[in-house]
Amino acid sequence: MRQTYRTVIGKTRGMPASDGAGVRLTRIIGSPELNYLDPFLMLDYFESTDPNDYIAGFPPHPHRGFETVTYLLAGKMRHKDNKGHEGVIETGGVQWMTAGKGIIHSEMPEQEDGLLMGFQLWVNLPSYAKMVDASYQEFTPEKIAVEQRDGGTDKATTIKVITGKTSSGTIGPVKNDYIQPLMIDVQLPKGAEFTESLDFNANAFIYLISGSLKVHNAIPGVEQIQAKELAVLSEGENVHLSATADDTRFLLVAANPINEPIAKGGPFVMNTQAEIKQAISDYNNGLF
């Protein structure tokens, strides 16, 4: 029997980590607790007003075989690559980069102080797409689709749609035919309810940025999600949530699994170790 509503099958707060030239962050997917959630390879969350935590940024480094998604909630990040592409991700903006067969890029904070806050999500590519040409989809906050809903309170529920299509028909600007992802940033007033339909077999998670959430139809004891927690959802056709605190904000992310072998080698993600060795050789020989 197909399950109508999704429940919570696991929760994690991630672990403190450092990446790039010493950027302090929390690794949520890609940690010992949650190593992989097909097709999501890694999820990092960073939030600090101390420039010592982020100013060194992510100097030039290579990627092959997957996609990186940078979504900023506060601050600015300059990105630059070896193909001549350069720009700034602003507060509320998103960059969805397909590394494909190879790119060398840097991501450096475009600020010397103040709050820097956001996410980087690594998304796998299926084997047939791992060697496509590198490409970018970049959108300023003004280009992100916004939907307003009545959640049962006197204040509206606000949904920013980065990719995918909501049950109300709002379509995000990022296009991805590999995994048909949904990525939405939802703000709920206290007491508001929120229901969204998802592909039954898609893997999905909620990351609660602030406030607190109740997952309806969940098993008692795991139905509450607290701030800075990630909840992995079961299969199902819908997710039904309600905000139990003011200023509740969360990401809901879902995508179809790829169901292929994974071989990892630092910034390279392929299907076999032979392909990882080839990626290292290509990089060392200046072929990116």
C-alpha positions as YAML, in Angstrom:
chain: A
units: angstrom
residues:
- id: 1
  name: MET
  ca: [0.00, 0.00, 0.00]
- id: 2
  name: ARG
  ca: [1.39, 3.38, -1.01]
- id: 3
  name: GLN
  ca: [1.96, 5.73, 1.88]
- id: 4
  name: THR
  ca: [0.07, 8.99, 1.49]
- id: 5
  name: TYR
  ca: [1.93, 11.13, 4.00]
- id: 6
  name: ARG
  ca: [5.64, 11.19, 4.64]
- id: 7
  name: THR
  ca: [6.99, 10.70, 8.12]
- id: 8
  name: VAL
  ca: [10.40, 11.31, 9.71]
- id: 9
  name: ILE
  ca: [12.82, 8.38, 9.45]
- id: 10
  name: GLY
  ca: [15.94, 10.09, 10.79]
- id: 11
  name: LYS
  ca: [17.29, 13.36, 12.16]
- id: 12
  name: THR
  ca: [20.75, 14.85, 12.46]
- id: 13
  name: ARG
  ca: [22.39, 18.13, 13.49]
- id: 14
  name: GLY
  ca: [25.51, 17.35, 11.50]
- id: 15
  name: MET
  ca: [29.03, 17.97, 12.76]
- id: 16
  name: PRO
  ca: [31.42, 20.94, 12.94]
- id: 17
  name: ALA
  ca: [33.80, 20.96, 9.98]
- id: 18
  name: SER
  ca: [36.22, 23.14, 8.09]
- id: 19
  name: ASP
  ca: [36.64, 23.37, 4.35]
- id: 20
  name: GLY
  ca: [38.39, 25.49, 1.76]
- id: 21
  name: ALA
  ca: [41.08, 27.63, 3.39]
- id: 22
  name: GLY
  ca: [39.54, 27.20, 6.84]
- id: 23
  name: VAL
  ca: [35.88, 28.18, 6.50]
- id: 24
  name: ARG
  ca: [33.99, 26.98, 9.57]
- id: 25
  name: LEU
  ca: [30.72, 25.23, 8.82]
- id: 26
  name: THR
  ca: [28.39, 22.43, 9.81]
- id: 27
  name: ARG
  ca: [28.46, 19.32, 7.61]
- id: 28
  name: ILE
  ca: [25.02, 17.77, 7.64]
- id: 29
  name: ILE
  ca: [25.01, 15.37, 4.70]
- id: 30
  name: GLY
  ca: [28.41, 13.79, 4.17]
- id: 31
  name: SER
  ca: [28.91, 13.25, 7.90]
- id: 32
  name: PRO
  ca: [29.26, 9.90, 9.72]
- id: 33
  name: GLU
  ca: [25.59, 10.14, 10.75]
- id: 34
  name: LEU
  ca: [24.30, 10.73, 7.22]
- id: 35
  name: ASN
  ca: [26.93, 9.92, 4.64]
- id: 36
  name: TYR
  ca: [24.71, 10.06, 1.55]
- id: 37
  name: LEU
  ca: [21.08, 10.59, 0.62]
- id: 38
  name: ASP
  ca: [20.91, 9.71, -3.07]
- id: 39
  name: PRO
  ca: [21.38, 11.93, -5.09]
- id: 40
  name: PHE
  ca: [22.57, 14.38, -2.39]
- id: 41
  name: LEU
  ca: [26.29, 13.94, -1.73]
- id: 42
  name: MET
  ca: [26.87, 16.71, 0.79]
- id: 43
  name: LEU
  ca: [25.09, 19.56, 2.55]
- id: 44
  name: ASP
  ca: [27.05, 22.24, 4.39]
- id: 45
  name: TYR
  ca: [25.52, 25.08, 6.41]
- id: 46
  name: PHE
  ca: [27.53, 28.15, 7.34]
- id: 47
  name: GLU
  ca: [26.52, 31.05, 9.56]
- id: 48
  name: SER
  ca: [28.85, 33.52, 11.25]
- id: 49
  name: THR
  ca: [29.34, 37.23, 11.94]
- id: 50
  name: ASP
  ca: [33.03, 36.59, 12.67]
- id: 51
  name: PRO
  ca: [35.09, 37.16, 9.51]
- id: 52
  name: ASN
  ca: [37.76, 34.82, 10.90]
- id: 53
  name: ASP
  ca: [35.29, 31.99, 10.31]
- id: 54
  name: TYR
  ca: [34.85, 32.67, 6.60]
- id: 55
  name: ILE
  ca: [37.17, 35.34, 5.17]
- id: 56
  name: ALA
  ca: [39.73, 32.82, 3.78]
- id: 57
  name: GLY
  ca: [36.98, 31.39, 1.57]
- id: 58
  name: PHE
  ca: [37.43, 28.60, -0.93]
- id: 59
  name: PRO
  ca: [40.48, 29.29, -3.14]
- id: 60
  name: PRO
  ca: [40.71, 27.65, -6.60]
- id: 61
  name: HIS
  ca: [39.83, 23.95, -6.52]
- id: 62
  name: PRO
  ca: [38.60, 21.42, -9.10]
- id: 63
  name: HIS
  ca: [35.36, 19.46, -9.49]
- id: 64
  name: ARG
  ca: [34.20, 16.68, -11.79]
- id: 65
  name: GLY
  ca: [31.13, 14.46, -12.01]
- id: 66
  name: PHE
  ca: [28.50, 16.32, -9.97]
- id: 67
  name: GLU
  ca: [26.79, 19.67, -9.34]
- id: 68
  name: THR
  ca: [27.27, 22.27, -6.61]
- id: 69
  name: VAL
  ca: [24.43, 24.46, -5.37]
- id: 70
  name: THR
  ca: [25.20, 27.61, -3.39]
- id: 71
  name: TYR
  ca: [22.23, 29.38, -1.78]
- id: 72
  name: LEU
  ca: [22.97, 32.47, 0.29]
- id: 73
  name: LEU
  ca: [20.68, 33.68, 3.08]
- id: 74
  name: ALA
  ca: [22.97, 36.57, 4.06]
- id: 75
  name: GLY
  ca: [26.15, 38.10, 2.70]
- id: 76
  name: LYS
  ca: [27.82, 37.92, -0.71]
- id: 77
  name: MET
  ca: [30.14, 35.40, -2.36]
- id: 78
  name: ARG
  ca: [32.30, 36.02, -5.45]
- id: 79
  name: HIS
  ca: [32.93, 33.04, -7.71]
- id: 80
  name: LYS
  ca: [35.46, 32.77, -10.51]
- id: 81
  name: ASP
  ca: [36.59, 29.86, -12.70]
- id: 82
  name: ASN
  ca: [39.30, 28.89, -15.16]
- id: 83
  name: LYS
  ca: [36.96, 29.35, -18.12]
- id: 84
  name: GLY
  ca: [36.64, 33.11, -17.58]
- id: 85
  name: HIS
  ca: [33.30, 33.01, -15.77]
- id: 86
  name: GLU
  ca: [32.96, 35.35, -12.78]
- id: 87
  name: GLY
  ca: [30.18, 36.87, -10.71]
- id: 88
  name: VAL
  ca: [28.75, 37.54, -7.26]
- id: 89
  name: ILE
  ca: [26.08, 35.52, -5.48]
- id: 90
  name: GLU
  ca: [23.98, 37.96, -3.43]
- id: 91
  name: THR
  ca: [21.78, 37.51, -0.37]
- id: 92
  name: GLY
  ca: [18.82, 35.40, -1.51]
- id: 93
  name: GLY
  ca: [20.56, 34.39, -4.73]
- id: 94
  name: VAL
  ca: [21.46, 30.94, -5.98]
- id: 95
  name: GLN
  ca: [24.13, 29.40, -8.17]
- id: 96
  name: TRP
  ca: [23.57, 25.88, -9.52]
- id: 97
  name: MET
  ca: [26.83, 24.79, -11.14]
- id: 98
  name: THR
  ca: [27.19, 21.65, -13.23]
- id: 99
  name: ALA
  ca: [30.86, 20.70, -12.96]
- id: 100
  name: GLY
  ca: [30.48, 17.91, -15.52]
- id: 101
  name: LYS
  ca: [33.79, 16.88, -17.07]
- id: 102
  name: GLY
  ca: [35.76, 19.45, -15.13]
- id: 103
  name: ILE
  ca: [36.03, 22.97, -13.77]
- id: 104
  name: ILE
  ca: [38.44, 24.81, -11.48]
- id: 105
  name: HIS
  ca: [36.76, 27.56, -9.50]
- id: 106
  name: SER
  ca: [37.01, 29.68, -6.38]
- id: 107
  name: GLU
  ca: [34.35, 31.02, -4.02]
- id: 108
  name: MET
  ca: [35.44, 33.97, -1.90]
- id: 109
  name: PRO
  ca: [33.36, 36.10, 0.48]
- id: 110
  name: GLU
  ca: [32.66, 39.50, -1.07]
- id: 111
  name: GLN
  ca: [32.71, 41.18, 2.36]
- id: 112
  name: GLU
  ca: [35.15, 41.81, 5.17]
- id: 113
  name: ASP
  ca: [32.67, 41.73, 8.04]
- id: 114
  name: GLY
  ca: [29.02, 41.10, 8.82]
- id: 115
  name: LEU
  ca: [26.84, 38.03, 8.62]
- id: 116
  name: LEU
  ca: [27.61, 35.33, 6.06]
- id: 117
  name: MET
  ca: [24.97, 32.61, 6.04]
- id: 118
  name: GLY
  ca: [23.89, 29.96, 3.59]
- id: 119
  name: PHE
  ca: [24.21, 26.49, 2.17]
- id: 120
  name: GLN
  ca: [26.27, 24.49, -0.25]
- id: 121
  name: LEU
  ca: [24.65, 21.32, -1.55]
- id: 122
  name: TRP
  ca: [26.45, 18.75, -3.71]
- id: 123
  name: VAL
  ca: [24.18, 16.89, -6.11]
- id: 124
  name: ASN
  ca: [25.27, 13.78, -7.99]
- id: 125
  name: LEU
  ca: [25.03, 13.39, -11.76]
- id: 126
  name: PRO
  ca: [24.01, 10.15, -13.48]
- id: 127
  name: SER
  ca: [26.79, 8.31, -15.31]
- id: 128
  name: TYR
  ca: [25.67, 9.50, -18.75]
- id: 129
  name: ALA
  ca: [25.99, 13.16, -17.67]
- id: 130
  name: LYS
  ca: [29.21, 13.10, -15.65]
- id: 131
  name: MET
  ca: [31.29, 14.27, -18.62]
- id: 132
  name: VAL
  ca: [29.01, 17.00, -19.97]
- id: 133
  name: ASP
  ca: [30.46, 20.48, -20.45]
- id: 134
  name: ALA
  ca: [30.57, 22.60, -17.30]
- id: 135
  name: SER
  ca: [27.74, 25.13, -17.04]
- id: 136
  name: TYR
  ca: [26.03, 27.52, -14.63]
- id: 137
  name: GLN
  ca: [22.55, 28.57, -13.69]
- id: 138
  name: GLU
  ca: [22.69, 31.75, -11.62]
- id: 139
  name: PHE
  ca: [19.77, 33.77, -10.35]
- id: 140
  name: THR
  ca: [19.55, 36.94, -8.30]
- id: 141
  name: PRO
  ca: [16.88, 37.05, -5.55]
- id: 142
  name: GLU
  ca: [14.58, 38.98, -7.87]
- id: 143
  name: LYS
  ca: [14.59, 36.02, -10.27]
- id: 144
  name: ILE
  ca: [13.57, 33.45, -7.63]
- id: 145
  name: ALA
  ca: [9.88, 32.61, -7.93]
- id: 146
  name: VAL
  ca: [7.82, 33.50, -4.83]
- id: 147
  name: GLU
  ca: [4.49, 31.99, -3.84]
- id: 148
  name: GLN
  ca: [2.14, 33.18, -1.09]
- id: 149
  name: ARG
  ca: [-0.27, 30.81, 0.63]
- id: 150
  name: ASP
  ca: [-2.89, 30.98, 3.33]
- id: 151
  name: GLY
  ca: [-1.65, 28.71, 6.08]
- id: 152
  name: GLY
  ca: [-4.64, 29.26, 8.34]
- id: 153
  name: THR
  ca: [-3.34, 32.34, 10.15]
- id: 154
  name: ASP
  ca: [-3.65, 36.08, 9.53]
- id: 155
  name: LYS
  ca: [-0.12, 36.09, 8.08]
- id: 156
  name: ALA
  ca: [0.78, 34.60, 4.73]
- id: 157
  name: THR
  ca: [3.10, 31.66, 4.20]
- id: 158
  name: THR
  ca: [5.96, 32.61, 1.85]
- id: 159
  name: ILE
  ca: [7.59, 30.05, -0.43]
- id: 160
  name: LYS
  ca: [10.67, 30.78, -2.52]
- id: 161
  name: VAL
  ca: [10.92, 28.24, -5.30]
- id: 162
  name: ILE
  ca: [14.50, 27.66, -6.46]
- id: 163
  name: THR
  ca: [13.85, 24.60, -8.61]
- id: 164
  name: GLY
  ca: [10.92, 22.34, -9.36]
- id: 165
  name: LYS
  ca: [7.19, 22.97, -9.41]
- id: 166
  name: THR
  ca: [4.98, 23.33, -6.35]
- id: 167
  name: SER
  ca: [1.54, 21.79, -6.01]
- id: 168
  name: SER
  ca: [0.15, 25.30, -6.63]
- id: 169
  name: GLY
  ca: [1.96, 25.53, -9.97]
- id: 170
  name: THR
  ca: [4.84, 27.90, -9.12]
- id: 171
  name: ILE
  ca: [7.99, 26.96, -11.06]
- id: 172
  name: GLY
  ca: [11.53, 27.72, -9.92]
- id: 173
  name: PRO
  ca: [14.09, 29.15, -12.38]
- id: 174
  name: VAL
  ca: [16.69, 26.35, -12.07]
- id: 175
  name: LYS
  ca: [16.13, 23.57, -14.61]
- id: 176
  name: ASN
  ca: [17.36, 20.03, -14.00]
- id: 177
  name: ASP
  ca: [16.15, 17.04, -16.01]
- id: 178
  name: TYR
  ca: [18.56, 14.56, -14.41]
- id: 179
  name: ILE
  ca: [16.84, 14.18, -11.03]
- id: 180
  name: GLN
  ca: [13.70, 16.41, -11.24]
- id: 181
  name: PRO
  ca: [14.56, 18.24, -8.01]
- id: 182
  name: LEU
  ca: [12.37, 20.38, -5.80]
- id: 183
  name: MET
  ca: [14.10, 22.97, -3.62]
- id: 184
  name: ILE
  ca: [11.98, 25.49, -1.75]
- id: 185
  name: ASP
  ca: [12.65, 27.96, 1.07]
- id: 186
  name: VAL
  ca: [9.52, 28.24, 3.24]
- id: 187
  name: GLN
  ca: [8.67, 30.84, 5.91]
- id: 188
  name: LEU
  ca: [5.72, 30.00, 8.15]
- id: 189
  name: PRO
  ca: [4.08, 32.13, 10.85]
- id: 190
  name: LYS
  ca: [3.36, 30.35, 14.12]
- id: 191
  name: GLY
  ca: [0.32, 28.11, 13.84]
- id: 192
  name: ALA
  ca: [0.37, 27.98, 10.05]
- id: 193
  name: GLU
  ca: [0.03, 24.64, 8.27]
- id: 194
  name: PHE
  ca: [1.84, 23.68, 5.09]
- id: 195
  name: THR
  ca: [1.21, 20.74, 2.76]
- id: 196
  name: GLU
  ca: [3.20, 19.93, -0.38]
- id: 197
  name: SER
  ca: [3.04, 17.02, -2.78]
- id: 198
  name: LEU
  ca: [6.24, 15.14, -3.69]
- id: 199
  name: ASP
  ca: [7.12, 12.38, -6.13]
- id: 200
  name: PHE
  ca: [6.45, 9.19, -4.17]
- id: 201
  name: ASN
  ca: [9.92, 7.70, -4.69]
- id: 202
  name: ALA
  ca: [11.93, 10.91, -4.39]
- id: 203
  name: ASN
  ca: [14.38, 11.16, -1.51]
- id: 204
  name: ALA
  ca: [13.58, 14.23, 0.57]
- id: 205
  name: PHE
  ca: [14.75, 16.17, 3.59]
- id: 206
  name: ILE
  ca: [13.83, 19.23, 5.61]
- id: 207
  name: TYR
  ca: [16.48, 21.52, 7.08]
- id: 208
  name: LEU
  ca: [15.06, 23.83, 9.72]
- id: 209
  name: ILE
  ca: [16.84, 27.19, 9.64]
- id: 210
  name: SER
  ca: [14.87, 28.75, 12.51]
- id: 211
  name: GLY
  ca: [11.79, 28.18, 14.66]
- id: 212
  name: SER
  ca: [10.26, 24.73, 15.13]
- id: 213
  name: LEU
  ca: [8.13, 22.41, 13.03]
- id: 214
  name: LYS
  ca: [5.69, 19.60, 13.59]
- id: 215
  name: VAL
  ca: [5.51, 16.83, 10.99]
- id: 216
  name: HIS
  ca: [1.95, 15.52, 10.95]
- id: 217
  name: ASN
  ca: [1.47, 11.75, 10.68]
- id: 218
  name: ALA
  ca: [4.95, 11.20, 12.12]
- id: 219
  name: ILE
  ca: [5.68, 8.72, 14.88]
- id: 220
  name: PRO
  ca: [5.39, 10.33, 18.34]
- id: 221
  name: GLY
  ca: [8.80, 11.35, 19.58]
- id: 222
  name: VAL
  ca: [10.20, 12.31, 16.18]
- id: 223
  name: GLU
  ca: [7.45, 14.56, 14.89]
- id: 224
  name: GLN
  ca: [9.10, 17.77, 16.14]
- id: 225
  name: ILE
  ca: [12.00, 19.32, 14.21]
- id: 226
  name: GLN
  ca: [14.10, 21.92, 16.01]
- id: 227
  name: ALA
  ca: [16.22, 24.73, 14.59]
- id: 228
  name: LYS
  ca: [19.44, 23.57, 12.88]
- id: 229
  name: GLU
  ca: [18.15, 20.01, 12.52]
- id: 230
  name: LEU
  ca: [17.82, 18.03, 9.31]
- id: 231
  name: ALA
  ca: [15.00, 15.52, 9.07]
- id: 232
  name: VAL
  ca: [15.07, 12.75, 6.47]
- id: 233
  name: LEU
  ca: [11.58, 11.93, 5.21]
- id: 234
  name: SER
  ca: [10.10, 8.56, 4.30]
- id: 235
  name: GLU
  ca: [8.55, 7.79, 0.92]
- id: 236
  name: GLY
  ca: [5.09, 9.24, 0.39]
- id: 237
  name: GLU
  ca: [2.99, 11.47, -1.79]
- id: 238
  name: ASN
  ca: [2.65, 14.45, 0.55]
- id: 239
  name: VAL
  ca: [4.32, 16.17, 3.47]
- id: 240
  name: HIS
  ca: [2.12, 17.94, 6.04]
- id: 241
  name: LEU
  ca: [3.79, 20.41, 8.43]
- id: 242
  name: SER
  ca: [2.86, 23.11, 10.91]
- id: 243
  name: ALA
  ca: [4.92, 25.84, 12.57]
- id: 244
  name: THR
  ca: [5.05, 25.63, 16.36]
- id: 245
  name: ALA
  ca: [7.14, 28.78, 16.87]
- id: 246
  name: ASP
  ca: [7.46, 32.26, 15.42]
- id: 247
  name: ASP
  ca: [9.83, 32.89, 12.51]
- id: 248
  name: THR
  ca: [9.85, 29.28, 11.34]
- id: 249
  name: ARG
  ca: [11.91, 28.90, 8.17]
- id: 250
  name: PHE
  ca: [13.07, 25.74, 6.44]
- id: 251
  name: LEU
  ca: [14.37, 24.23, 3.23]
- id: 252
  name: LEU
  ca: [12.43, 21.37, 1.70]
- id: 253
  name: VAL
  ca: [14.55, 19.51, -0.84]
- id: 254
  name: ALA
  ca: [13.61, 16.41, -2.84]
- id: 255
  name: ALA
  ca: [14.92, 14.61, -5.91]
- id: 256
  name: ASN
  ca: [14.77, 11.26, -7.66]
- id: 257
  name: PRO
  ca: [17.56, 8.86, -6.63]
- id: 258
  name: ILE
  ca: [20.11, 7.88, -9.28]
- id: 259
  name: ASN
  ca: [20.75, 4.37, -7.91]
- id: 260
  name: GLU
  ca: [24.26, 4.00, -9.34]
- id: 261
  name: PRO
  ca: [27.62, 3.09, -7.80]
- id: 262
  name: ILE
  ca: [29.58, 6.00, -6.34]
- id: 263
  name: ALA
  ca: [33.34, 6.45, -6.30]
- id: 264
  name: LYS
  ca: [34.64, 9.51, -4.44]
- id: 265
  name: GLY
  ca: [38.04, 11.11, -4.66]
- id: 266
  name: GLY
  ca: [38.01, 14.46, -2.87]
- id: 267
  name: PRO
  ca: [36.45, 16.94, -5.32]
- id: 268
  name: PHE
  ca: [35.68, 14.23, -7.89]
- id: 269
  name: VAL
  ca: [32.61, 11.96, -7.83]
- id: 270
  name: MET
  ca: [32.41, 9.23, -10.46]
- id: 271
  name: ASN
  ca: [31.13, 5.66, -10.74]
- id: 272
  name: THR
  ca: [34.42, 3.74, -10.54]
- id: 273
  name: GLN
  ca: [37.86, 4.14, -9.01]
- id: 274
  name: ALA
  ca: [39.35, 3.97, -12.51]
- id: 275
  name: GLU
  ca: [37.35, 7.09, -13.40]
- id: 276
  name: ILE
  ca: [38.62, 8.81, -10.25]
- id: 277
  name: LYS
  ca: [42.21, 8.01, -11.25]
- id: 278
  name: GLN
  ca: [41.50, 9.42, -14.71]
- id: 279
  name: ALA
  ca: [40.05, 12.61, -13.18]
- id: 280
  name: ILE
  ca: [43.18, 13.08, -11.05]
- id: 281
  name: SER
  ca: [45.39, 12.48, -14.09]
- id: 282
  name: ASP
  ca: [43.40, 14.89, -16.24]
- id: 283
  name: TYR
  ca: [43.56, 17.57, -13.56]
- id: 284
  name: ASN
  ca: [47.30, 17.11, -13.02]
- id: 285
  name: ASN
  ca: [47.86, 17.34, -16.79]
- id: 286
  name: GLY
  ca: [45.95, 20.60, -17.14]
- id: 287
  name: LEU
  ca: [43.00, 19.11, -18.98]
- id: 288
  name: PHE
  ca: [40.26, 20.76, -16.87]
...
